[in-house]
């Protein structure tokens, strides 16, 4: 699919939003109303999104306007609906956790997502027909947008005439706007969520080509889809301390899902195995097309092939290269420690019981003695996921030098930012997702923020952060000057 790239214009206005996590609608189960409550249609923001599109059209005052959807726009990982009469085989894992990322299955998922959000596609169609551009940057939750048929389905569902289709483009992981701003989702610098090779994102598994899914997204597919009390859009909702897990278990889970611990252990093991196994599979490449792919990626991103290759060198190693790190994030190390301790104590009990007949309850003495050690170990293990929520200044400086810009905009973290990191202006556009701090979905984060780039007297455009709520916008976050070097 070819895309015509519009010429840069000093007068162009750009709106950047990210992390919408548009997913399928799920009607709450009366027997378990809190199960995946965050996917209820009552929390959809479709109407606000359409108002936002009209708002930025007015705000542009007739200047050229582009909307950059900066990754995780669609949440393929959360789709668990199954086709009624599939032409393909559905495995046990798929039946319980969602279809694998193969092209016909990804096509079904995007159709199912878009059918729940007609208002959004209609709004995008009107926006494009008014002469504006829409750029999709692929994030870690919508990696299945790499499939050509999925991209075609998005364009066809939006429903613009053929002569307007060149106003929609899909960028593999970054986009350079107006030669002054690098926009990328940011997951390529998160070892838990990066696409290992966005130039060649596919792997060959048992004669079937699939998108390679990173560890963080496998966690959503296998664990969170089967543990519906956890909201995947808020890290603190599922990355907790041992005390917080215990409170959650006795407050919500024990009455409705008493065997959720078994569910957690099984799907944790599946996640660990598949993430490590997938890491060992080489990327699937079409013969003699690597350079063509690099040139096409560069063309769509308003970059050069050299920029593409140099940005690739900045990617971090995937966490799936280190199974022990993954095991710690999944709490499997603590589970194994408990199982080993139970086994040792039980064997010790059987040995002593052969000589002296003792009560089974004597086993609780070594268990009590073991508890302080277990608590100490648990507290010493700290999740490293949050470490990658902070921008690394040296990395951004290098990106700015490679792409010859003075501003970098990320998404991915859901953390709103606007600051100067040395010579580089850094922004993060936050999230529009159904993010709630609690299981009942009463404590909404409700950011709905965006970055606005507009022409000014200087050669480069001015960047501002806004929140769009109830049809109105308000400026947020005065720029902070941080010139310390973190490396």
C-alpha positions, 0 to 999 in steps of 0.5 A: 500500500503506497502513501503520498507524503505531504510536503512540510509546511512551516504553517502546519498545525499538529495534534498528538494523542496516544494510548487510546486503547480502543477495544471491544465492548463488553457488557458486564455480567450481572453475576460478576459486575466487576469483571473487566468493568473497564471495557463497559461501553459506559466508559467509552470516550467516542463522543469526546473524541469526535468533539476533539476532532472538531475542536482542533479543526477550529483551532487550526484556523484554516492552516494545514492540520495533521492528527498523529495517533501516537501508538496503542490506538487499538488494543488488540491484546484485550480482544477475547471475542471468538468468530462464530464460524472460523475458517481457521483452527482455534487452539485452547490458549486462543479460546481462553485468551484471544486469537493469535496475531496471525493476519486473518485473526488480526483482521477479525479482531480489528473488525470487531473493535471498529464495529463497537466504535462507529462514532470514532470512524465516522468522526475520522472520515469527516476530519479527513474529508475536510482535508486533514491528515491522519498518521497512525504510529504503531505501538506495542498494543497495536502491533497487529497493524503491521498486517497490510489487510488490517491497515486496509480494513481500518481505511475501508471502515473509515470510508473515505473515497480513493482520492483521500486514502493517501491522507491516512498513513501507518508508520512502523514506530516513528514519524518526523513532523515538519522537520522539527519534531520526532514523534514515537510511541516510545516502547522501543526503549522499554525492554518489556514492550518493545517490538524486537524488529519493527522492520521485520516484525513477523516470525514463522511458527509451525508454518504460520506467520505471526506478529512477534508479541513482546513479554508485556503484551503476552502478560495482557493476553494470557494473564490479565484477560483471564484475571478480569479484576485487573485493569491493564491501563494502569500499572499500579492496578496489577503491579502491587506489593504482597500486602496489596494483593492479599487485600485485593484477594479477600476484598473482591476475588475470594467470593467470585473467583476463589481459584484465581491463584491457580489461574494466575500460576498457569497463565504465568507459566504460559507467558514465561514459556512463550516469551522466551521461546518467541525470543529464540525464533528469528525474524521472518524476512522476505528475500531481497526486500530488507532495503526496500522495507527500510526505504518505505519506512523512511518515506512514510516517516518523513525520514531518511534510510540512514535515520531508520538504521541509526534509530534501530541501533538505540533499541534496548535488548528485550527482557525475554532474553533474561527468563529470571527477570520475567519470572520475578515480574510474574512472581514465579520466583516467589511461588517456586520458593514457597513450593520448594519450602513446602516440599522440603518441610513435607519430606522432613516430616515424613522422615521424622514420622518414620521414627517418631509418630508426630502430629501433622500440625508440627509442620507449621513450626518450620513454616512459621520460621520460614515466613520472615525469610519469605517476607524479607525476600519478597520486599527485596524484589522490586519490579523494574517495569516502572524504571522505564517510565522515566525518559533517558536524556542521553537517548533523547539527545541521540535521537534528536541528533539523528533526526535533526530535531529539537523536540521529542514526543512520546506516549506509552507511559501514560505519564503527562510530561513537558520539560526541557532535558538539556537542549531537547524539549520532551513531551508525553501526550498521556492517555485517553484510555479507560484507566481506573485506579480501583476495581469498581472503576470509580477513581478515573484518571481521565486525562484526555490530554494532547500535545498541540504544535502550532506556528509561531514567530520562531522558525520552529513551532511552539508546543503546548499541552492541553486537556480536553474534557466536556467539550472544553480544553484547558492548558496543563503543565507549565514547562519544567527545566531539567538540565541534569544529565542522567545518562 
